[in-house]
Amino acid sequence: MVVLQKGENVGSHSTGPYEEVLVILEGSGEVEADGFGRKEVEKGCIAYIPPETRHNVFNPGEQELRYIFIVAKVLP
């Protein structure tokens, strides 16, 4: 689980050949991914990040942003 305080972000990164799913548990924020722009997310949202995609998660809000991430190998 990741907890971001007001103004924090996780830093731009990629999970390489793996796909990633973010499940927003509390709060609201923004997910930015290359080729997809920046999208708002909130409690109950799920965000999908394709393989080889640089992305970042931001908390511009007043409350903590809590989410879990699941990284998995892409099957042929």
C-alpha positions as MATLAB code, in Angstrom:
seq = 'MVVLQKGENVGSHSTGPYEEVLVILEGSGEVEADGFGRKEVEKGCIAYIPPETRHNVFNPGEQELRYIFIVAKVLP';
ca = [
       0.000    0.000    0.000;
       1.160    3.509   -0.805;
       0.180    6.569    1.233;
       0.756    9.999   -0.288;
       0.360   13.141    1.790;
      -0.788   16.499    0.381;
       1.544   17.601   -2.419;
       3.456   14.310   -2.656;
       3.964   12.065   -5.677;
       5.638    8.686   -6.137;
       7.984    9.852   -8.891;
       7.909    9.053  -12.575;
       8.747    5.399  -13.214;
       7.970    2.356  -15.346;
       7.418   -1.253  -14.365;
       9.207   -2.316  -17.546;
       7.639   -5.337  -19.234;
       4.993   -5.656  -16.497;
       1.503   -4.187  -16.376;
       0.243   -2.434  -13.249;
      -3.168   -1.837  -11.698;
      -3.789    0.831   -9.062;
      -6.750    0.475   -6.685;
      -7.633    3.727   -4.941;
      -8.666    3.039   -1.332;
      -8.971    6.524    0.206;
      -8.794   10.133   -0.925;
      -8.382   11.471   -4.435;
      -5.502   12.297   -6.730;
      -4.191   12.155  -10.271;
      -2.501    9.457  -12.326;
      -0.303   10.558  -15.225;
       0.882    8.064  -17.848;
       2.820    8.649  -21.065;
       0.431    8.693  -24.002;
      -2.649    8.960  -21.757;
      -2.237   12.323  -20.043;
      -3.237   13.050  -16.460;
      -6.515   11.667  -15.115;
      -8.302   12.266  -11.819;
      -8.885    9.274   -9.552;
     -10.754    8.867   -6.285;
     -11.761    6.234   -3.770;
     -13.173    3.210   -5.602;
     -11.360    3.892   -8.899;
      -9.055    1.447  -10.635;
      -6.316    2.662  -12.994;
      -4.533    0.418  -15.512;
      -0.934    1.118  -16.576;
       0.273   -0.807  -19.646;
       3.762   -2.342  -19.808;
       6.685   -0.066  -20.742;
       4.701    3.059  -19.737;
       6.240    5.791  -17.580;
       3.741    6.980  -15.007;
       3.356    8.890  -11.764;
       0.710    9.305   -9.048;
       0.053   12.713   -7.466;
      -1.857   13.885   -4.412;
      -2.824   17.536   -4.964;
      -5.639   17.274   -2.378;
      -5.894   17.985    1.329;
      -6.444   14.369    2.457;
      -4.130   11.375    2.327;
      -4.262    9.365   -0.885;
      -4.073    5.619   -0.175;
      -3.833    2.968   -2.857;
      -2.522   -0.483   -3.546;
      -0.689   -1.489   -6.685;
      -0.582   -4.859   -8.405;
       2.204   -5.592  -10.885;
       1.907   -8.642  -13.123;
       3.703  -10.246  -16.024;
       1.899   -9.941  -19.325;
       1.035  -13.392  -20.638;
       1.403  -14.120  -24.370;
];
